[in-house]
């Protein structure tokens, strides 16, 4: 977490926009610890990041157990975690910065689930991995509203 925080700050110092990825393991998810794990990772990753800098940070909730596995976090759980992340940002930086912060979901996003994930109020975008390797499926994902 300390290494990640140093990288976030280095990226900000370079004038770029970091994507801070957070997420729990399958065991942590099954134990109901997803929010606690994400809170620790988020707060450690954002340590000493100013409110002005926070406007350039993108947060990605990527449950480790869902990355490249074909398993997808249920949309209700993903929304719950995203809302929780936004609430932590609001406590640390205020409601306006929380509202303006982009929080994305990543973890086996594909043509079949992008629309339901993006319908959630606190999911602002998706990180697409393997499904981006095929132009046809990726085009459908980025144009999901047209499906």
N, C-alpha and C positions, 0 to 999 in steps of 0.2 A: 504493500500500500504506500509506503514511503517512496519507493522507486517510481510508482505511478504518479504520485504527487509531483515529484521532481520533473518528470516528463511533461506533465500538464503545464507546469509553470514555464518550462523551457520553450514549449510550443507557443504559449502566449507571449513570451518575451520576443520570440521571432516574428510576431505579428500574424501568426496563423491561428486557426480555430481548432482546438483539440476536441476529439470525441472521447469522452471518458466512459468506458464500458464497465458495467457492473453486473453482477449476477451470481446466483448460487449454484452449488452442485446439486445433483439428484438427491443425495442423502439429506442435504439441508432443506431442499424443497419438500421432500416427504416428511421431514420433521416439523414443517411449518415455520421454518426459520428464514424464509426468503426475504421478508421485510427487514429483519434484524441484520442479516448479512449485507443487504443492499445499503442500509443506513450507515453501517460501519465503513464500507467501501466508498460510499459517496462522500461522507464527511472527511475521511482521510485523504481522498483524492482531491478534494477542494480546499484543503487546509491552506490558509494564507492567500487564497484567490480573492481578489477584491470584488466588490459589486460591479464595478465597471468591466473588469475582466470576465466576470461571470456571463455577461451578455454575449461573449464570444465562445462560450463553452457549450458543446452539445453533449447531452447525456444519452447513453444507449443502455437499455436494460436488455441484457443477453443472458438468459439462464443457461449456464454452462451445459446442462444436460440436454438442451434443445439445439445446440449449435451443430449442424451437419448430421444430425441423427434422424431426421424425419419427424421427431417428436416436437410438438408445438405447445407452448404454454396456453392453457385455455384462455380465451379472450377475456373472460371475466376476471381471471387472476391477473392477467397482464395489465388490464385496466386498473385493478386495485393497486398493483405495485407501482404503476406509473403515477397514479394519484398520490400515493404515499411519497414517492420521490419528489413530486412537485410540492407537497406539504413541507418536506424537509428544506427544500430550497427557499420556500416562503418564510420559514422560521429563521433561516440563516441570512437571507438577502432581502426579504420583503415580498409582498404579493405581486408587485409589478414585474420584478425580475423573474419570479417564478412563472408568471403568465407568459413572459417572453422567451423563456428557456425552451429550446427544442429538446424533447425527450422521445427517442426512437426505440422501437422494438427490434430485436434481432434474434433469430433462432428458428431455422427451418421455415422461413417465409417463402411462400410459393403462390402460384396463381389461385389455388383453391382456398387459401386462408387470408390473403392480403386484404380483401374487402372487409371482412368481419373484424380484423385487427384495426384497420384504419377507421372503422366506424366508431371506435372507442374515443371518448372525448379527450383523454389525456395522452393518447398515442399520436405523436406529431409526424411520424415517418417510420420507415422500416430500413434496416440494414439487410441487404440481400446477399447471400453467399452463393451456394451451389446453383440456385435457380437462375443466377445471372449469367451462367456459362452458356446457356442456349438463348440466342437472340430472340427467338419467337416467344419463349416463356417470359423472358425479361421484359420484352416490349409489352406483354399483357400485364405484367406486374406494375410497371411504371404508368400504365394507362388504365389502372384497375377500375376507375369510375366508368369507363366505357364498356366494361364487361357486361 
